[in-house]
Amino acid sequence: MSTPAWLTNPVVVSSSLDDCTSLDQIESLDPILKQTLRGQGVEHLFPVQEAVLHHSGQPRDLCVSAPTGSGKTLAYLLPILQALRMRRVRRIRAVIIVPGRELANQVRSVMEPLAAAVGLDVGISVGQTSFSMEQRKLDDGGCSLVDILVTTPGRLLEHLEHGTITLKHVEWLVFDEADRLLDVGSILDWLSPLFHSLNNATPNGDGCVSFRRTEQVPIESPFWVTPLRKLLFSATLTRNPAKLEHLQLHRPVYISVGDEAARYSTPAALKEFLYVCEDVRKPVALIHLLQGGLTRSLCFTRSVEATEKLCRLLTTITAKRISPFSGDLSSEARRTVLQAFEDNQLDLLVCSDAAARGLDLSDVHAVINYDVPVHMRTYVHRVGRTARAGRPGIAYTIAAVREAHHFKEMIEQSGKSKMAAFRIPKTALQTIVPSLETAIESLSNDCDQ
């Protein structure tokens, strides 16, 4: 199956903040929304936000490839709030699907003040409370209590199976971090029930569901079909035709931030560095970076076990305030750790990839790839946690000699420029190595006891 034609002809928008547009110049945006944005310190829209707002006025689906931190959340929220602000009856008219709880809570926190300003109610369904309590917050005897629902695939499927909500009035469907959503289990396990509910339809004779049209039915038709717009957002938008086909996109427009010649986009303000060493020198390189004054940073490992092990080592040898952030933590513990980071009570979070999905932390100074990512998509999602919204940020990758060739080849094939090397002075090595050996011996003795 070949790449769809629309994917090869993107609308390319600038990644430079010099190309932002003043709110005063956005005539199509409601004055109340402008006033609320200004109250939050927002005076301009990023290029991708303006582009999505412009193209969302057409009866076409949008697929947006934008690096993490480029303002994608506001990019899809503004068109939805603009379109629904005049609603008279409260019904679920927009569904925003995200891959995890943390991202869902972050989306809700961005949206709630804006939605409240135009009289819209926001609900969240991610399994943080019991199913019955969640149901009571979303629906009251068949009357919807929310206009916009932020949810995860699994929890949404539960509500659809129990018939606790109806989606037949939905006009906007958002897939945030679309690539990750399309990797959730069997895609059709949750997509098919979702589209069935959206259409309020039954399978036809050949077993296929007839999806609702995105455009209005012609005026001569005796029926009225509510338009449905689908918005896909991802830092690494899939080009797999089979996956895209499942989404039943209608005349899609592909919007890409930055140079489309580059397969994967990273923030424009990001500086990237590579250090190649033997395996035993990797912790030395990391400690050197921490001793250089790094704060508000994220360090990525490839597993929960590696996260815990590295945390124990670092807390033994450095005075930095460090915490693990992995799937072993409860939801409450994860929220506590994230809040501590936001409050500047932690210098470094050591994260596994799975746990860090959807993280939207403010002002992360640096990202460290302690374990080299195998896939470019993983690299993009990791480093996209810094250099957000035009702020400067640094990404360090510490690669073992055996990993370096694959990593460099992956970077080159993605269309990105060669990374600068960073070096560790011999004097630093002479200081760190003895302390590291002592710390490892101490941890080994603790394990033996």
C-alpha positions in Angstrom: 0.0 0.0 0.0 1.6 3.3 -1.1 1.8 6.5 0.9 -1.4 8.6 0.5 -1.0 11.6 -1.8 -2.0 14.1 1.0 0.9 13.0 3.1 3.4 13.9 0.4 2.0 17.4 0.0 2.0 19.0 3.4 1.1 22.5 4.5 4.5 23.5 6.0 4.4 26.1 8.8 7.4 27.8 10.5 8.9 26.5 13.7 10.3 29.9 14.5 8.7 32.0 17.2 9.7 35.1 15.1 6.7 34.1 13.0 4.1 34.2 15.7 0.9 36.2 15.1 -0.5 38.7 17.5 -4.0 37.9 19.0 -5.1 41.3 17.6 -4.5 40.0 14.1 -6.6 36.8 14.6 -10.0 38.2 13.6 -11.8 34.8 13.7 -11.1 34.2 17.4 -13.8 35.1 19.9 -12.9 38.2 22.0 -13.7 36.4 25.2 -11.1 33.7 24.3 -8.6 36.4 23.4 -9.2 38.1 26.8 -8.8 34.8 28.7 -5.5 34.0 26.8 -4.2 37.5 27.6 -5.0 36.9 31.3 -2.7 33.9 31.1 0.1 35.9 29.5 -0.6 34.7 25.9 -0.3 37.6 23.4 0.6 35.7 20.3 -0.3 32.4 18.6 2.4 30.1 17.4 2.5 29.3 13.7 1.0 25.9 14.1 -1.8 27.2 16.3 -2.8 29.8 13.7 -2.6 27.2 10.9 -4.9 24.8 12.6 -7.4 27.5 13.5 -7.4 28.6 9.9 -7.8 25.1 8.3 -10.3 23.9 10.9 -12.9 26.2 9.2 -13.0 23.7 6.3 -15.0 20.5 6.3 -11.8 18.4 6.3 -9.9 16.3 8.8 -6.5 17.6 9.9 -3.3 15.7 10.6 -0.6 17.7 12.4 3.0 16.7 12.8 4.5 19.1 15.4 7.4 18.7 17.8 6.5 18.4 21.5 6.4 21.8 23.0 5.2 23.6 19.9 1.8 24.5 21.3 -0.2 21.6 19.9 -2.6 21.4 22.9 -3.8 25.0 22.4 -3.8 24.4 18.6 -6.7 21.9 18.8 -8.4 23.5 21.8 -9.0 26.9 20.3 -11.0 25.7 17.2 -13.1 23.4 19.4 -13.9 26.1 21.9 -14.5 28.6 19.1 -17.0 26.3 17.4 -18.9 25.1 20.6 -19.1 28.4 22.4 -22.7 29.1 21.2 -24.1 25.7 22.2 -27.5 25.8 23.9 -27.9 22.3 25.2 -25.1 20.5 27.1 -24.1 17.3 25.3 -20.7 15.7 24.6 -19.7 17.5 21.5 -15.9 17.0 21.6 -13.9 14.0 22.6 -10.1 14.3 23.1 -8.3 10.9 23.3 -4.9 10.7 24.9 -2.6 7.8 25.7 -2.2 8.3 29.5 -3.6 9.9 32.6 -0.8 12.5 33.1 -1.4 14.0 29.6 -5.2 13.9 30.2 -4.8 15.9 33.4 -2.5 18.4 31.6 -4.9 18.9 28.7 -7.8 19.5 31.2 -5.7 22.1 33.2 -5.0 24.0 30.0 -8.6 23.8 28.8 -10.7 24.5 31.9 -10.1 28.2 32.2 -10.7 28.8 28.5 -13.8 26.6 28.4 -15.3 28.2 31.5 -14.9 31.6 29.9 -17.2 30.6 27.1 -19.6 28.6 29.3 -18.5 25.1 28.4 -18.0 22.2 30.8 -15.1 19.8 30.7 -15.0 16.2 32.0 -12.2 13.7 32.4 -12.5 9.9 32.2 -9.2 8.1 32.8 -9.9 5.8 35.7 -8.6 8.0 38.5 -11.9 7.4 40.4 -14.3 4.5 40.5 -16.4 3.8 37.4 -19.7 4.7 39.2 -18.3 8.0 40.5 -17.0 8.9 37.1 -20.3 8.1 35.5 -22.1 10.5 37.9 -19.7 13.3 37.0 -20.4 12.8 33.3 -24.1 12.0 33.1 -27.2 12.7 35.2 -30.1 10.4 34.2 -29.4 10.7 30.5 -28.5 14.4 30.6 -24.8 15.1 29.8 -23.0 17.1 32.4 -20.0 17.9 30.1 -19.5 19.4 26.6 -15.9 18.2 26.2 -14.6 14.8 27.3 -10.9 14.1 27.8 -10.3 10.4 28.0 -8.0 7.4 27.4 -8.9 4.5 25.0 -9.4 1.9 27.7 -11.7 4.0 29.9 -13.7 5.3 27.0 -14.3 1.7 25.8 -15.6 0.8 29.3 -18.2 3.6 29.2 -19.3 2.7 25.7 -19.7 -1.0 26.6 -21.8 0.0 29.6 -23.8 2.5 27.7 -23.2 5.2 30.3 -22.4 7.9 27.7 -23.5 8.7 24.2 -21.3 10.1 21.5 -23.9 10.6 18.8 -23.7 14.4 19.1 -19.9 14.6 18.9 -18.6 17.1 16.4 -14.9 17.1 17.2 -12.7 14.0 17.7 -9.0 14.6 18.7 -6.3 12.0 18.8 -3.4 13.6 20.8 -0.1 11.7 20.4 -1.8 9.8 17.6 1.1 7.4 16.9 1.0 6.1 20.5 -2.8 5.8 20.4 -2.6 3.7 17.3 -0.1 1.4 19.1 -2.5 0.7 22.0 -3.3 -3.0 21.8 -5.3 -4.0 18.8 -6.4 -0.7 17.2 -9.8 -2.0 16.1 -10.6 -3.2 19.7 -11.3 0.4 20.6 -11.6 2.2 17.3 -14.5 0.1 16.0 -16.8 0.6 19.1 -15.8 4.3 19.1 -16.9 4.9 15.5 -20.0 2.8 16.0 -21.0 5.0 18.9 -20.2 8.2 16.9 -22.4 7.1 14.1 -25.1 5.4 16.2 -25.0 2.9 13.4 -25.3 -0.9 13.0 -23.1 -3.1 10.8 -24.2 -3.4 7.3 -24.6 -6.7 5.4 -20.8 -7.3 4.8 -20.1 -6.7 8.5 -18.6 -3.2 8.1 -19.7 -0.2 10.0 -20.9 2.7 7.9 -19.0 5.7 9.2 -20.7 9.0 9.6 -19.8 11.6 6.9 -17.6 14.5 7.8 -19.5 16.8 5.5 -23.2 17.7 5.9 -25.7 15.7 3.9 -26.9 17.6 0.8 -29.8 20.0 1.5 -32.2 17.9 -0.5 -31.7 15.0 1.8 -34.5 14.4 4.4 -31.8 13.6 7.0 -29.4 15.8 8.9 -26.0 14.4 9.8 -23.9 16.3 12.4 -20.5 17.1 10.9 -17.6 15.2 12.5 -14.0 16.6 12.4 -11.1 14.5 13.2 -7.8 16.1 14.4 -4.7 14.0 14.7 -1.6 15.4 16.5 1.8 13.8 16.9 5.5 14.6 17.0 6.0 11.6 14.8 3.0 11.2 12.6 2.7 7.7 11.2 3.0 7.2 7.5 1.6 3.6 7.7 -1.3 3.6 5.2 -2.9 0.6 7.0 -3.1 2.4 10.3 -4.3 5.7 8.8 -7.0 3.8 6.9 -8.5 2.7 10.2 -9.2 6.3 11.0 -11.5 6.9 8.0 -10.1 10.3 7.4 -12.1 12.7 5.2 -10.2 14.8 2.7 -7.3 15.2 5.2 -5.0 18.1 5.3 -1.4 17.4 6.5 0.2 20.3 8.5 3.9 19.9 9.3 5.9 22.2 11.5 9.4 22.9 10.3 11.4 21.5 7.5 9.5 18.7 5.9 12.7 17.3 4.4 13.5 16.1 7.9 11.5 13.0 8.7 11.2 13.9 12.4 10.9 17.3 13.9 12.6 18.5 17.2 12.2 21.9 18.8 14.0 24.7 16.9 15.6 26.0 20.2 17.1 22.5 21.1 20.8 22.0 21.2 21.9 18.3 20.9 25.2 16.7 22.0 26.6 13.2 21.8 29.2 11.5 24.1 30.6 8.1 23.0 32.3 5.9 25.6 32.8 2.4 27.0 29.8 1.1 29.0 31.6 1.5 32.3 32.1 5.2 31.6 28.4 6.0 31.1 27.7 6.7 34.8 30.9 8.9 34.8 29.5 11.0 32.0 26.2 11.4 33.7 27.7 12.4 37.0 29.9 14.9 35.2 26.8 16.5 33.7 25.1 16.7 37.1 28.2 18.2 38.7 28.2 20.8 36.0 25.1 22.3 37.5 22.2 20.6 35.7 18.8 21.2 37.4 15.2 20.6 36.3 16.3 17.8 34.0 15.0 14.4 32.9 17.2 11.3 32.4 15.8 8.5 30.3 16.5 4.8 30.7 15.1 1.8 28.8 13.3 0.0 31.7 11.9 0.3 35.2 14.7 -1.8 36.6 17.4 0.4 35.0 15.6 3.5 36.4 15.6 2.2 40.0 19.2 1.0 39.7 20.5 4.3 38.3 18.6 6.3 40.9 20.2 4.4 43.8 23.7 5.0 42.3 23.2 8.7 41.7 21.7 9.4 45.2 24.7 7.6 46.7 27.3 9.6 44.9 25.8 13.1 44.3 24.1 15.7 46.4 21.4 16.3 43.8 17.7 15.8 44.6 16.8 12.9 42.4 13.7 10.7 42.1 12.6 7.8 39.9 9.6 8.1 37.7 8.5 4.7 36.6 5.5 2.4 36.1 6.2 0.9 39.6 4.9 4.1 41.2 1.2 4.5 42.1 -0.9 7.2 40.4 -0.7 9.2 43.7 3.0 8.8 44.0 3.5 9.9 40.4 1.5 13.1 41.0 3.5 13.8 44.1 6.8 13.4 42.2 5.6 15.6 39.3 4.5 18.3 41.7 7.8 18.2 43.6 9.6 18.7 40.2 7.3 21.6 39.3 8.0 23.2 42.7 11.8 23.0 42.2 12.1 20.4 45.0 13.8 17.9 42.6 16.8 18.4 40.3 16.5 15.2 38.2 13.8 12.8 37.3 15.1 9.4 36.1 12.3 8.1 33.8 11.4 5.0 31.9 9.9 5.7 28.5 6.5 4.1 29.3 6.1 6.2 32.4 7.1 9.5 30.7 4.5 9.3 27.9 2.6 12.5 27.7 4.6 14.4 30.3 4.2 18.1 30.0 6.5 19.6 32.6 7.2 23.3 32.5 10.7 24.6 31.8 12.8 21.4 31.6 16.4 22.6 31.2 17.9 19.4 29.8 17.1 15.8 28.7 19.7 13.1 29.1 19.5 9.9 27.1 21.4 7.5 29.4 20.1 4.5 27.5 20.2 5.2 23.8 16.8 5.0 22.2 16.4 2.3 19.5 13.9 4.2 17.4 14.0 7.8 16.2 10.4 8.2 17.3 11.4 7.5 20.9 14.3 10.0 20.6 12.0 12.7 19.4 9.5 12.2 22.2 12.3 12.2 24.8 14.1 15.3 23.7 10.8 17.1 23.0 10.3 17.5 26.8 12.8 20.4 26.7 13.1 23.5 24.5 9.3 24.0 24.7 7.4 27.1 23.6 10.6 28.7 22.4 12.7 28.3 25.5 16.3 27.0 25.1 17.0 23.4 26.0 19.7 20.8 25.7 19.7 17.1 24.9 22.6 14.9 25.8 22.9 11.4 24.5 25.4 9.1 26.3 26.1 6.2 23.9 28.2 3.2 24.5 30.7 2.4 21.7 28.6 -0.6 20.7 25.5 1.6 20.4 27.0 4.7 18.7 27.0 3.4 15.1 23.3 2.6 15.0 22.4 5.8 16.8 24.5 8.0 14.4 23.0 6.2 11.4 19.5 6.7 12.8 20.0 10.4 13.2 21.5 10.7 9.7 18.6 8.8 8.1 16.1 11.0 9.8 17.4 14.1 8.0 18.8 15.7 11.1 22.2 17.4 11.1 25.2 15.8 12.8 25.3 16.2 16.6 28.1 18.1 18.3 30.3 16.0 20.6 30.8 16.9 24.3 33.9 15.9 26.2 34.9 15.2 29.8 38.2 16.7 31.0 40.7 14.2 32.4 40.7 16.0 35.7 37.0 15.3 36.0 37.5 11.6 35.3 40.2 11.4 37.9 37.9 12.9 40.5 34.7 11.0 39.6 36.0 7.5 39.0 37.2 6.8 42.6 34.0 8.1 44.1 32.0 6.0 41.6 33.9 2.8 42.5 33.3 3.5 46.2 29.6 4.0 45.6 29.2 0.8 43.5 31.0 -1.2 46.2 28.7 0.3 48.9 25.6 -0.6 47.0 26.9 -4.1 46.3 27.5 -4.6 50.0 24.0 -3.4 50.8 22.6 -6.0 48.4 24.6 -8.8 50.0 23.4 -8.1 53.5 
